[in-house]
Amino acid sequence: MIASASSMQINALHPIKPMFLLKPASLRPSRIRCAAATTKPSKRYSITLLPGDGIGPEVISVAKNVLNLAGSLEGIEFNFQEMPMGGSALDLVGVPLPDETLLAAKKSDAVLLGAIGGYKWDQNEKHLKPETGLLQLREGLEVFANLRPATVLPQLVDASTLKKEVAEGVDVMVVRELTGGIYFGKPRGFGTNEDGEEIGFNTEVYATYEVDRIARVAFETARKRHGKLCSVDKANVLEASMFWRKRVIAIAAEYPDVELSHMYVDNAAMQLVRNPKQFDTIVTNNIFGDILSDEASMITGSIGMLPSASLGSSGPGLFEPIHGSAPDIANQDKANPLATVLSAAMLLKYGLGEENAAKRIENAVLDTLNKGFRTGDIYSAGNKLVGCKEMGEEVLKSVDSQVAAAV
């Protein structure tokens, strides 16, 4: 059970000397400097940065600067270590997740990931695909609970493809089981059937402990929100889902203050579009969570706005935007860095228990949007179109203005 944010962090600070580093140029300090006096560091954390591929290095650069500033104002000092992963690691050392990268991640207090993948590696064999490195990282960090918020901000309600009256006020948290189910179940592979035809097969399987622990995370999350939890399965067809529902009901006895409901995944997909405001917290398995959280994200208008947190019962959490590497706009200063900036806020809140610093970042993002700054994916007439770097600079200015207003 996750009792508090601080219980998820690892306190050992053992920065290691990496065998290799990516070029630091993408992480040069921002031109914006804090006008207010910063607090003398009283806490220090080690953060592993995994810029990855495509727009990853650009958005990580912005998030790093924002983390540094917000942290300094709360007496927090960060030791950042940048390591290769995904396609960039394949090009560098021939594997998507080098041992040194996983070791650095495990020894840090939290991990911030940009994005991985790209057309360049699409034809690689499975074990040499960037996405395989991500699955290995999740497994290596033992992060089994993926929290994906989908909130329609008032400033961006018109960016949603849904009618305003449907999208306005949506605030959903999807809790996805991350290390079990059909993505990891065995047996799996390729073969031939009794007719000699080639087949591919995977196994959807869950053990009691896997369902129980994700259910507890979901109930704890719902308890801190509005006290409503919807468990999504396919219990009318799948034995694994029948078992899932049985265990969620059993765990519900520990949370009498949380209202539990159940919904089949096909109906849940429909209801997310028809009436998304009926949902507060959703808990579901790996594959359903993968699909539904992406669907929920589009209610907000842009996948470029949404962060995520992947947490375990101990050790460092993994924090990342849910968007992809977008290789078609990489290195063109067009990326929206706000999902990564908000992932940094989740890192502070859920990974380190530093809620004040997290709130500084969240408020700065809202303030920047209130001022009308928009990247291309969220742009609408009457606002100011900016690039990735300028959006980051405006967020930094907003962090500074919070301090100035408080002095």
C-alpha positions in Angstrom: 0.0 0.0 0.0 1.2 3.5 -0.8 0.8 5.4 2.5 2.4 8.7 1.4 4.5 10.2 -1.3 7.6 10.2 0.7 7.3 6.5 1.3 7.9 5.9 -2.4 11.3 7.5 -2.5 14.7 6.0 -1.9 16.8 8.2 0.4 20.2 6.9 -0.5 22.2 9.4 -2.5 24.9 7.6 -4.3 25.7 9.4 -7.5 27.8 7.2 -9.8 30.3 8.1 -12.4 28.8 7.0 -15.7 30.8 5.2 -18.3 29.4 7.5 -20.9 27.3 10.7 -21.1 25.2 12.4 -23.7 26.2 15.8 -24.9 25.4 18.4 -22.3 24.6 21.1 -24.8 20.9 20.4 -24.8 20.8 21.0 -21.1 22.5 24.4 -20.9 21.1 26.8 -18.3 18.2 29.0 -19.4 18.7 32.7 -20.0 16.1 33.4 -17.3 17.5 34.0 -13.9 15.6 34.2 -10.6 15.1 37.7 -9.5 14.4 36.8 -5.9 16.9 35.5 -3.5 16.9 31.7 -3.4 16.8 29.6 -0.2 20.0 28.0 1.0 19.9 24.3 0.0 18.8 22.1 2.9 17.8 19.0 0.9 19.6 17.3 -1.9 18.3 14.8 -4.4 19.8 12.8 -7.2 17.8 12.8 -10.5 18.6 10.6 -13.5 17.6 12.3 -16.8 16.8 10.2 -19.8 16.3 12.6 -22.7 15.9 9.8 -25.2 15.0 10.5 -28.8 13.2 13.0 -31.0 11.9 16.0 -29.0 13.0 14.3 -25.8 16.2 16.3 -25.3 14.4 19.6 -26.0 11.6 19.0 -23.4 13.9 17.6 -20.8 16.1 20.7 -21.1 13.2 22.9 -20.2 12.0 20.7 -17.4 15.5 20.6 -15.9 15.7 24.3 -15.8 12.2 24.6 -14.2 13.1 21.9 -11.6 16.3 23.8 -10.7 14.5 27.1 -10.2 11.5 25.8 -8.3 13.8 23.6 -6.1 16.2 26.4 -5.3 13.3 28.5 -4.0 12.4 25.7 -1.6 15.9 24.9 -0.4 16.3 21.9 -2.7 19.5 21.1 -4.6 19.4 18.6 -7.5 22.3 16.4 -8.8 21.4 15.6 -12.3 22.9 12.8 -14.2 22.1 12.4 -17.9 22.1 8.9 -19.4 21.4 7.4 -22.8 18.3 5.3 -23.5 16.1 4.3 -26.4 17.3 4.9 -30.0 20.1 7.2 -28.8 21.5 4.3 -26.7 21.1 1.9 -29.6 23.2 4.2 -31.8 25.8 4.7 -29.0 26.3 1.2 -27.5 23.9 -1.1 -29.5 21.2 -1.7 -26.8 18.1 0.3 -25.9 18.8 0.2 -22.1 22.5 0.0 -21.2 23.3 -1.6 -17.9 24.9 1.7 -16.8 21.7 3.6 -17.4 19.6 1.2 -15.4 22.1 1.2 -12.5 22.2 5.0 -12.5 18.4 5.1 -12.4 18.2 2.6 -9.6 20.6 4.6 -7.5 18.8 7.9 -8.0 15.9 9.4 -6.1 13.8 9.8 -9.2 14.0 9.4 -12.9 12.7 11.9 -15.5 12.3 10.5 -19.1 11.7 12.5 -22.2 10.6 10.3 -25.1 11.9 7.3 -27.0 11.6 5.8 -30.5 11.6 7.0 -34.1 11.3 5.9 -37.7 15.0 5.1 -37.8 14.6 2.1 -35.5 11.1 0.9 -36.5 12.4 -2.1 -38.5 14.8 -3.3 -35.7 14.2 -6.7 -34.2 12.1 -6.6 -31.1 15.0 -6.8 -28.6 16.6 -3.9 -30.4 13.6 -1.6 -30.5 13.7 1.6 -28.3 10.3 0.6 -26.8 11.9 -2.6 -25.4 14.2 -0.5 -23.4 11.2 1.3 -21.8 9.7 -2.0 -20.8 13.0 -3.1 -19.3 13.3 0.1 -17.4 9.9 -0.3 -15.8 10.6 -3.8 -14.9 14.1 -3.0 -13.6 12.7 -0.2 -11.4 9.8 -2.3 -10.3 7.3 0.5 -10.9 4.0 -1.3 -11.2 1.5 1.7 -10.8 1.1 4.2 -13.6 -0.8 7.4 -12.7 -2.0 9.3 -15.7 -4.1 12.4 -15.0 -6.4 13.8 -17.8 -7.5 17.3 -16.7 -9.2 19.8 -19.0 -7.7 23.1 -18.0 -10.1 26.1 -18.3 -7.6 27.9 -20.5 -7.6 25.0 -23.0 -11.2 23.8 -23.0 -11.6 25.0 -26.6 -8.7 22.9 -27.7 -10.7 19.7 -27.0 -12.4 18.0 -30.0 -15.4 17.3 -27.8 -18.2 19.9 -27.3 -17.3 22.4 -24.6 -20.2 21.3 -22.4 -18.8 17.7 -22.5 -15.1 18.6 -22.0 -15.4 21.4 -19.5 -14.5 20.3 -15.9 -13.1 16.9 -16.8 -10.6 15.7 -14.2 -9.9 12.0 -14.5 -7.0 9.9 -13.0 -6.2 6.6 -14.7 -4.3 4.1 -12.6 -2.8 1.5 -14.9 -1.1 -1.7 -13.8 2.2 -1.5 -15.5 4.3 -4.6 -15.1 1.9 -7.5 -15.5 -0.8 -8.7 -17.9 -0.5 -9.5 -21.6 2.6 -7.4 -22.1 4.7 -9.6 -19.8 2.7 -12.8 -19.5 4.1 -16.2 -20.6 3.9 -18.3 -22.7 4.3 -15.9 -25.6 5.9 -16.1 -29.0 5.4 -17.5 -32.5 4.7 -21.0 -33.7 2.4 -23.1 -35.9 -1.0 -24.5 -35.2 -2.4 -28.0 -35.9 -3.1 -26.9 -39.5 0.5 -25.9 -40.0 -0.3 -22.2 -40.1 2.0 -19.6 -38.5 0.6 -18.0 -35.3 1.6 -15.4 -32.7 0.4 -15.7 -29.2 0.4 -13.8 -25.8 -0.9 -14.5 -22.4 -3.0 -12.3 -20.2 -2.3 -13.4 -16.6 -2.4 -11.8 -13.2 -1.5 -13.1 -9.8 -3.2 -12.1 -6.5 -0.4 -9.8 -5.3 -0.3 -7.9 -8.6 -4.0 -7.1 -8.6 -4.1 -6.4 -4.8 -1.2 -3.9 -4.9 -2.5 -1.9 -7.8 -6.0 -1.9 -6.4 -4.7 -0.4 -3.1 -2.8 2.3 -5.0 -6.1 3.1 -6.8 -8.2 3.2 -3.7 -5.6 5.4 -2.0 -5.6 7.7 -5.0 -9.4 7.9 -5.1 -9.5 8.6 -1.4 -7.4 11.7 -1.9 -9.5 12.9 -4.8 -13.3 12.6 -4.8 -13.8 9.1 -3.3 -15.0 7.4 -6.5 -13.2 4.4 -8.1 -14.3 2.7 -11.3 -12.6 -0.7 -12.0 -12.5 -1.5 -15.8 -12.2 -5.1 -17.0 -13.8 -7.5 -19.5 -15.2 -9.9 -16.9 -18.0 -11.0 -19.1 -15.5 -12.8 -21.4 -12.0 -13.1 -19.9 -11.1 -15.3 -17.0 -8.2 -13.0 -16.1 -10.7 -10.1 -15.8 -13.1 -12.3 -13.7 -10.2 -12.8 -11.3 -9.3 -9.1 -11.5 -12.8 -8.1 -10.5 -12.9 -10.7 -7.6 -9.7 -9.3 -6.1 -10.7 -5.6 -6.5 -13.9 -6.3 -4.7 -12.0 -8.1 -1.9 -9.6 -5.1 -1.5 -12.6 -2.7 -1.5 -13.5 -4.0 2.0 -10.4 -2.1 3.3 -11.8 1.2 1.9 -15.4 1.6 2.9 -15.2 5.3 2.3 -14.5 4.9 -1.4 -17.4 4.2 -3.8 -16.5 1.3 -6.1 -18.1 0.6 -9.5 -17.2 -1.7 -12.3 -17.4 -1.2 -16.1 -16.5 -3.4 -19.1 -13.7 -1.9 -21.2 -15.7 -1.4 -24.4 -18.4 0.6 -22.5 -15.7 2.5 -20.6 -14.2 3.6 -23.9 -17.6 4.8 -25.1 -18.4 6.6 -21.8 -15.1 8.5 -21.8 -16.2 10.2 -25.0 -19.9 10.4 -24.1 -19.7 11.6 -20.5 -16.2 11.8 -19.2 -17.2 13.8 -16.1 -18.8 10.7 -14.6 -15.3 9.3 -13.9 -13.0 10.3 -11.1 -10.4 7.6 -10.7 -10.2 4.6 -13.0 -8.1 1.4 -12.3 -7.5 -1.2 -14.9 -5.0 -3.7 -16.3 -1.9 -3.0 -18.4 -3.4 -3.2 -21.9 -6.7 -1.6 -21.2 -4.9 1.2 -19.2 -2.6 1.8 -22.2 -5.6 2.3 -24.5 -8.0 4.2 -22.2 -5.3 6.6 -20.8 -4.4 7.7 -24.3 -8.1 8.1 -25.2 -8.7 10.2 -22.0 -5.7 12.3 -22.9 -7.2 13.5 -26.1 -10.2 14.8 -24.3 -7.9 17.5 -23.0 -7.1 18.7 -26.5 -3.4 17.8 -26.8 -1.3 14.9 -25.7 1.5 17.5 -25.3 -0.1 18.7 -22.0 -0.2 15.4 -20.0 2.3 14.0 -17.5 2.5 10.6 -15.9 4.1 9.0 -12.9 5.1 5.3 -12.6 5.6 4.2 -9.0 6.6 1.2 -7.0 6.4 0.2 -3.4 10.0 1.4 -2.8 12.8 2.9 -4.8 12.8 5.7 -7.4 9.7 6.5 -9.5 9.7 7.1 -13.2 8.2 10.3 -14.5 7.5 11.1 -18.2 5.2 12.9 -20.6 2.8 10.5 -22.3 3.5 11.9 -25.8 5.9 10.2 -28.2 9.2 11.3 -29.6 7.6 13.2 -32.5 10.6 12.9 -34.8 8.9 14.9 -37.5 9.3 18.1 -35.4 12.5 17.2 -33.5 15.1 20.0 -33.3 12.7 22.5 -34.8 11.7 24.3 -31.5 8.1 23.3 -32.0 7.6 20.8 -29.2 5.3 21.5 -26.3 7.4 21.1 -23.1 4.5 21.5 -20.6 3.8 17.7 -20.3 7.4 17.2 -19.3 7.3 20.2 -17.0 4.2 18.8 -15.3 5.9 15.4 -15.1 8.6 17.2 -13.2 5.9 18.5 -10.8 4.7 15.0 -10.4 8.3 13.9 -9.6 8.4 16.4 -6.8 5.0 15.6 -5.5 4.8 11.8 -5.8 8.5 10.9 -6.0 10.1 13.2 -3.4 7.2 14.4 -1.3 8.1 18.0 -2.1 4.6 19.3 -2.6 5.4 23.0 -2.2 7.9 22.9 -5.1 5.5 20.9 -7.2 2.8 23.6 -6.6 5.2 26.3 -7.7 5.5 24.5 -11.1 1.8 23.8 -11.5 0.9 27.4 -10.7 3.6 28.6 -13.2 2.1 26.5 -16.0 -1.4 27.8 -15.3 0.0 31.4 -15.2 1.8 31.0 -18.5 -1.3 29.7 -20.1 -3.4 32.5 -18.6 -1.0 35.0 -20.3 -1.9 33.5 -23.6 1.3 31.7 -24.6 0.7 28.6 -26.7 2.8 26.1 -28.6 1.4 24.9 -32.0 -0.5 21.9 -30.7 -2.6 24.0 -28.3 -2.7 27.3 -30.3 -5.9 29.1 -31.1 -6.6 32.6 -32.5 -6.0 35.4 -30.1 -3.0 33.8 -28.3 0.7 34.1 -28.9 2.4 31.2 -30.7 5.8 30.3 -29.2 8.3 27.6 -29.5 9.6 25.1 -27.0 12.4 27.3 -25.6 10.3 30.4 -25.3 7.5 28.5 -23.5 10.1 27.2 -21.1 11.4 30.8 -20.5 7.8 32.0 -19.8 7.3 29.2 -17.2 10.5 30.3 -15.5 9.4 33.9 -15.5 6.1 32.8 -13.9 8.0 30.8 -11.2 9.9 34.0 -10.5 6.8 36.2 -10.4 5.2 34.0 -7.7 8.2 34.8 -5.5 8.2 38.5 -6.3 4.5 38.7 -5.5 5.0 37.0 -2.1 7.9 39.3 -1.1 
